[in-house]
């Protein structure tokens, strides 16, 4: 594996992490989290890449022909699906926060406190 996928993955993760730290809006936070997760796609694909290897379909391939590992490709596809589901869930939560609290700024939102009880 070359150094390029590691550098690209580190750069994507750093950009997403910087966005997470400096964000003032929950939708922006979700987007930055998605950028951080895209670093894992690049890293997994870089690990699974084999120079001059064919697809992992062994029909019409003589024995000993190099092929890429299909498990890494399956992991990347699973990572993409899980990332899409998490992004959709976080955006749905952000919509509900906007409807109920009127803002998506993390600095303005305070933790919910239970109502004072009648005994106090």
C-alpha positions in Angstrom: 0.0 0.0 0.0 1.3 3.4 -0.9 1.4 6.5 1.3 -1.2 8.4 -0.7 -4.4 6.8 0.7 -3.1 7.3 4.3 -2.4 11.0 3.6 -5.8 11.5 1.9 -7.6 9.7 4.8 -5.7 11.7 7.4 -6.5 15.0 5.5 -10.2 14.1 5.2 -10.3 13.2 8.9 -8.5 16.4 9.9 -10.8 18.6 7.9 -13.9 16.9 9.3 -12.6 17.1 12.8 -11.8 20.8 12.4 -15.4 21.3 11.2 -16.8 19.4 14.2 -14.8 21.5 16.6 -15.6 24.9 15.1 -19.2 24.2 14.0 -22.1 26.4 15.3 -24.9 24.5 13.7 -26.1 20.9 14.0 -26.6 20.3 10.3 -23.0 21.5 9.8 -21.9 19.0 12.5 -23.7 16.2 10.7 -21.9 17.1 7.4 -18.5 17.3 9.1 -19.2 13.9 10.7 -19.9 12.5 7.2 -16.6 13.9 6.0 -14.8 12.2 8.9 -16.5 8.9 8.0 -15.4 9.3 4.3 -11.8 9.0 5.5 -12.6 5.4 6.5 -13.8 4.6 2.9 -10.5 5.9 1.5 -8.5 4.0 4.1 -10.3 0.7 3.5 -10.1 1.0 -0.2 -6.4 1.8 0.0 -5.8 -1.2 2.2 -7.7 -3.5 -0.2 -6.0 -2.3 -3.4 -3.7 -4.8 -5.1 -1.5 -3.5 -7.9 -2.4 -5.2 -11.3 -5.0 -7.5 -9.7 -8.3 -8.3 -11.2 -11.8 -8.4 -9.8 -12.6 -11.1 -7.3 -14.6 -13.1 -9.9 -12.7 -16.3 -10.7 -14.6 -17.4 -13.8 -12.2 -17.6 -16.7 -9.2 -16.8 -14.5 -6.3 -19.3 -14.4 -5.2 -20.3 -10.9 -2.6 -18.1 -9.4 -4.0 -14.9 -11.0 -3.9 -12.0 -8.4 -7.3 -10.7 -7.3 -8.4 -8.1 -4.9 -9.9 -9.1 -1.6 -13.7 -9.0 -1.8 -14.1 -8.7 2.0 -12.6 -5.2 2.0 -15.1 -4.1 -0.7 -17.9 -5.6 1.3 -16.7 -3.6 4.4 -16.7 -0.4 2.4 -20.2 -1.0 1.1 -21.4 -1.8 4.6 -19.7 1.4 5.9 -21.4 3.5 3.3 -24.8 2.0 4.2 -24.3 2.5 7.9 -23.0 6.0 7.3 -26.1 6.9 5.3 -28.4 5.5 8.0 -26.6 7.4 10.8 -26.6 10.6 8.7 -30.4 10.3 8.1 -31.1 9.6 11.7 -29.0 12.6 12.9 -30.7 14.9 10.4 -34.1 13.7 11.6 -33.1 14.4 15.1 -31.9 17.9 14.1 -35.3 18.6 12.4 -37.0 17.7 15.7 -34.7 19.8 17.7 -35.4 22.8 15.4 -39.1 22.3 15.7 -39.2 21.9 19.5 -36.4 24.3 20.6 -36.4 26.8 17.7 -32.6 26.7 17.1 -29.8 24.4 16.0 -27.0 26.3 17.6 -25.3 24.0 20.2 -24.3 27.0 22.3 -27.9 28.3 22.7 -29.3 24.9 23.5 -29.1 23.9 27.1 -29.6 20.5 28.6 -33.2 19.7 29.4 -34.0 19.9 33.1 -36.9 18.0 34.7 -39.8 20.1 35.8 -39.7 21.1 39.5 -41.7 18.6 41.5 -44.6 19.6 43.7 -42.7 18.6 46.9 -40.1 21.3 46.5 
